[in-house]
Amino acid sequence: MCPSPRTRIARISACRSDLTDNGIDPDVMGPRALCDLARRNLDYFQAMLGYEAGLREVVELISRTRGTDRAARRIRPSAG
């Protein structure tokens, strides 16, 4: 069973945060680099999403959430 669109967005946002924490910023990647990233790490994205998402879907989800994580980090108060 496929998760709801809201759940998919929440899960891909967790992936994006994980990537950013590891020095990979998908917001600055061009379409080809983003596709290459998703292709090389498709198993990771599928595991994080919780279903067998295809390459195109993973790229679309990453692209659709472009910039949203950055905005969320600005809104959250820093722990410090």
Backbone as a chain_set.jsonl record, in Angstrom:
{"seq": "MCPSPRTRIARISACRSDLTDNGIDPDVMGPRALCDLARRNLDYFQAMLGYEAGLREVVELISRTRGTDRAARRIRPSAG", "coords": {"N": [[0.832, -1.176, 0.0], [0.554, 2.185, -0.834], [1.834, 5.118, 0.726], [0.055, 8.067, 1.872], [-0.14, 11.198, 0.033], [0.633, 13.32, 1.751], [2.114, 11.971, 3.693], [4.195, 10.971, 2.107], [5.463, 13.369, 1.38], [6.305, 14.267, 3.893], [8.103, 12.224, 4.528], [10.015, 12.407, 2.43], [10.982, 14.87, 3.028], [12.329, 14.312, 5.372], [14.366, 12.783, 4.275], [15.648, 14.751, 2.736], [16.563, 16.433, 4.779], [18.344, 14.709, 6.037], [20.206, 14.348, 3.961], [21.167, 16.995, 3.74], [22.283, 17.321, 6.282], [24.46, 15.731, 5.907], [26.057, 17.11, 4.19], [25.096, 17.369, 1.578], [23.35, 19.257, -0.601], [20.361, 19.276, -1.968], [18.96, 21.392, -3.071], [20.632, 22.991, -4.557], [21.362, 21.473, -6.652], [21.388, 20.624, -10.086], [19.017, 19.368, -12.555], [20.081, 16.981, -13.752], [22.117, 16.181, -11.947], [20.568, 15.776, -9.673], [18.957, 13.669, -10.506], [20.955, 11.736, -10.896], [21.855, 11.462, -8.24], [19.539, 10.402, -7.041], [19.324, 8.015, -8.507], [21.715, 6.631, -7.833], [21.234, 6.227, -5.156], [18.812, 4.961, -4.808], [17.783, 2.758, -3.368], [18.067, 3.661, -0.723], [16.304, 5.899, -0.719], [13.886, 4.575, -1.267], [13.678, 2.965, 1.009], [13.462, 4.933, 2.994], [11.111, 6.193, 2.182], [9.328, 4.15, 2.421], [8.208, 2.437, 0.59], [8.281, 0.934, -2.72], [9.225, 3.171, -4.499], [9.567, 4.629, -7.714], [12.324, 5.775, -9.776], [11.72, 8.201, -11.154], [9.595, 9.154, -9.601], [10.851, 9.59, -7.123], [12.682, 11.621, -7.796], [10.849, 13.594, -8.567], [9.506, 14.044, -6.119], [11.615, 15.043, -4.543], [12.205, 17.344, -5.994], [9.763, 18.7, -5.844], [9.659, 19.457, -3.206], [11.574, 21.331, -2.985], [13.445, 23.816, -1.411], [11.671, 23.972, 0.744], [12.582, 22.798, 3.12], [14.642, 24.469, 3.88], [13.26, 26.817, 4.472], [11.748, 25.908, 6.639], [13.767, 25.435, 8.502], [14.584, 28.027, 9.025], [12.417, 29.021, 10.386], [12.193, 27.459, 12.676], [13.267, 27.693, 16.036], [16.645, 28.024, 17.053], [18.568, 25.536, 18.706], [20.246, 26.408, 21.199]], "CA": [[0.0, 0.0, 0.0], [1.304, 3.431, -0.967], [1.478, 6.128, 1.721], [-0.675, 9.235, 1.382], [0.752, 12.263, -0.445], [1.171, 14.06, 2.896], [3.145, 11.128, 4.296], [5.343, 10.952, 1.188], [6.157, 14.665, 1.505], [6.988, 14.268, 5.198], [9.239, 11.293, 4.473], [11.073, 12.922, 1.556], [11.577, 15.985, 3.772], [13.313, 13.696, 6.275], [15.51, 12.429, 3.414], [16.347, 15.992, 2.391], [17.273, 16.873, 5.988], [19.458, 13.782, 6.196], [21.201, 14.702, 2.943], [21.754, 18.275, 4.114], [23.137, 17.069, 7.446], [25.66, 15.054, 5.429], [26.765, 17.977, 3.264], [24.535, 17.31, 0.232], [22.227, 20.189, -0.674], [19.63, 19.035, -3.206], [18.425, 22.643, -3.607], [21.58, 23.603, -5.486], [21.648, 20.511, -7.71], [20.642, 20.692, -11.331], [18.185, 18.186, -12.801], [20.892, 15.79, -14.013], [22.773, 15.789, -10.695], [19.515, 15.272, -8.794], [18.597, 12.349, -11.028], [22.08, 10.845, -10.581], [21.806, 11.212, -6.803], [18.421, 9.488, -6.783], [19.637, 6.715, -9.117], [22.759, 5.97, -7.036], [20.759, 5.974, -3.793], [17.394, 4.628, -4.898], [17.437, 1.878, -2.243], [17.927, 4.524, 0.456], [15.057, 6.662, -0.83], [12.773, 3.638, -1.137], [13.584, 2.575, 2.415], [12.973, 6.079, 3.753], [9.725, 6.458, 1.796], [8.523, 3.042, 2.917], [7.621, 1.666, -0.512], [9.13, 0.815, -3.91], [9.061, 4.329, -5.376], [10.418, 4.621, -8.901], [13.297, 6.857, -9.886], [11.036, 9.455, -11.515], [8.811, 9.632, -8.454], [11.781, 10.109, -6.122], [13.167, 12.916, -8.288], [9.718, 14.529, -8.498], [9.285, 14.396, -4.712], [12.714, 15.912, -4.105], [12.038, 18.629, -6.681], [8.542, 19.355, -5.364], [9.897, 19.998, -1.861], [12.742, 22.217, -3.095], [13.365, 25.057, -0.644], [10.785, 23.916, 1.91], [13.361, 22.48, 4.318], [15.379, 25.667, 4.248], [12.289, 27.714, 5.105], [11.394, 25.331, 7.933], [14.901, 25.634, 9.409], [14.599, 29.444, 9.423], [11.296, 29.251, 11.294], [12.475, 26.767, 13.937], [14.274, 28.336, 16.868], [17.852, 27.217, 17.187], [18.787, 24.946, 20.043], [21.572, 26.747, 21.588]], "C": [[0.881, 1.246, 0.0], [0.888, 4.42, 0.119], [0.741, 7.299, 1.069], [0.326, 10.28, 0.872], [1.388, 13.054, 0.704], [2.309, 13.28, 3.567], [4.386, 11.077, 3.418], [6.151, 12.241, 1.296], [6.925, 14.718, 2.823], [8.228, 13.376, 5.159], [10.352, 11.796, 3.569], [11.727, 14.131, 2.213], [12.614, 15.468, 4.766], [14.557, 13.288, 5.488], [16.336, 13.667, 3.103], [17.141, 16.513, 3.593], [18.502, 16.013, 6.231], [20.569, 14.1, 5.198], [21.929, 15.978, 3.326], [22.686, 18.121, 5.308], [24.452, 16.411, 7.048], [26.349, 15.819, 4.294], [26.278, 17.937, 1.821], [23.304, 18.2, 0.206], [21.487, 19.989, -1.994], [19.069, 20.305, -3.839], [19.36, 23.29, -4.625], [21.924, 22.676, -6.65], [20.78, 20.765, -8.936], [19.867, 19.399, -11.54], [18.988, 16.897, -13.008], [21.555, 15.278, -12.732], [21.754, 15.2, -9.72], [19.089, 13.866, -9.213], [19.703, 11.336, -10.722], [22.104, 10.478, -9.102], [20.716, 10.193, -6.477], [18.716, 8.095, -7.334], [20.652, 5.941, -8.266], [22.252, 5.534, -5.662], [19.29, 5.581, -3.752], [16.954, 3.723, -3.75], [17.213, 2.677, -0.958], [16.594, 5.272, 0.417], [13.838, 5.755, -0.679], [12.585, 3.213, 0.314], [13.006, 3.719, 3.259], [11.51, 6.395, 3.443], [8.791, 5.342, 2.242], [7.801, 2.254, 1.84], [8.561, 1.734, -1.712], [8.874, 1.968, -4.885], [10.021, 4.203, -6.555], [11.327, 5.833, -8.927], [12.622, 8.19, -10.197], [10.249, 10.026, -10.349], [9.71, 10.235, -7.387], [12.281, 11.489, -6.54], [12.066, 13.962, -8.203], [9.472, 14.981, -7.059], [10.373, 15.336, -4.195], [12.536, 17.3, -4.709], [10.844, 19.407, -6.128], [8.755, 19.999, -3.995], [11.103, 20.934, -1.833], [12.514, 23.497, -2.305], [12.512, 24.985, 0.607], [11.552, 23.624, 3.184], [14.125, 23.7, 4.811], [14.465, 26.641, 4.98], [11.918, 27.208, 6.5], [12.524, 25.531, 8.946], [14.972, 27.076, 9.886], [13.531, 29.721, 10.46], [11.584, 28.64, 12.662], [13.506, 27.545, 14.762], [15.487, 27.432, 17.02], [17.99, 26.725, 18.601], [20.156, 25.36, 20.508], [21.636, 27.881, 22.467]], "O": [[1.845, 1.332, 0.761], [-0.303, 4.545, 0.405], [0.806, 7.485, -0.146], [1.501, 10.248, 1.238], [2.562, 13.417, 0.627], [3.326, 13.853, 3.957], [5.507, 11.132, 3.924], [7.382, 12.207, 1.303], [8.071, 15.167, 2.857], [9.276, 13.736, 5.694], [11.526, 11.632, 3.9], [12.907, 14.394, 1.98], [13.649, 16.1, 4.979], [15.676, 13.43, 5.98], [17.563, 13.646, 3.192], [18.268, 16.982, 3.435], [19.567, 16.518, 6.587], [21.744, 14.117, 5.562], [23.155, 16.048, 3.25], [23.76, 18.723, 5.342], [25.446, 16.518, 7.766], [27.128, 15.245, 3.533], [26.971, 18.422, 0.927], [22.326, 17.935, 0.905], [21.935, 20.479, -3.031], [18.733, 20.302, -5.023], [18.909, 24.064, -5.469], [22.692, 23.051, -7.536], [19.595, 21.08, -8.826], [20.04, 18.441, -10.788], [18.613, 15.843, -12.495], [21.551, 14.075, -12.467], [22.05, 14.232, -9.02], [18.889, 12.989, -8.372], [19.417, 10.203, -10.333], [22.344, 9.324, -8.748], [20.944, 9.242, -5.73], [18.389, 7.098, -6.691], [20.477, 4.75, -8.01], [22.775, 4.588, -5.073], [18.603, 5.843, -2.765], [15.861, 3.902, -3.213], [16.283, 2.401, -0.201], [15.849, 5.279, 1.397], [12.862, 6.132, -0.03], [11.455, 3.113, 0.792], [12.165, 3.493, 4.129], [10.759, 6.813, 4.324], [7.594, 5.566, 2.421], [6.884, 1.487, 2.136], [9.521, 2.504, -1.713], [8.358, 1.749, -5.981], [11.147, 3.728, -6.406], [11.122, 6.797, -8.189], [12.927, 9.2, -9.563], [10.236, 11.238, -10.132], [9.38, 11.269, -6.806], [12.301, 12.418, -5.732], [12.323, 15.099, -7.806], [9.254, 16.166, -6.809], [10.084, 16.306, -3.495], [12.695, 18.309, -4.022], [10.909, 20.626, -5.965], [8.095, 20.985, -3.666], [11.593, 21.284, -0.759], [11.512, 24.184, -2.502], [12.618, 25.863, 1.464], [11.205, 24.156, 4.239], [14.237, 23.932, 6.015], [14.854, 27.224, 5.993], [11.79, 27.998, 7.435], [12.261, 25.771, 10.124], [15.374, 27.333, 11.021], [13.721, 30.573, 11.328], [11.258, 29.233, 13.69], [14.512, 28.002, 14.221], [15.354, 26.211, 17.104], [17.593, 27.386, 19.56], [21.138, 24.68, 20.211], [22.724, 28.281, 22.881]]}, "num_chains": 1, "name": "protein.A"}
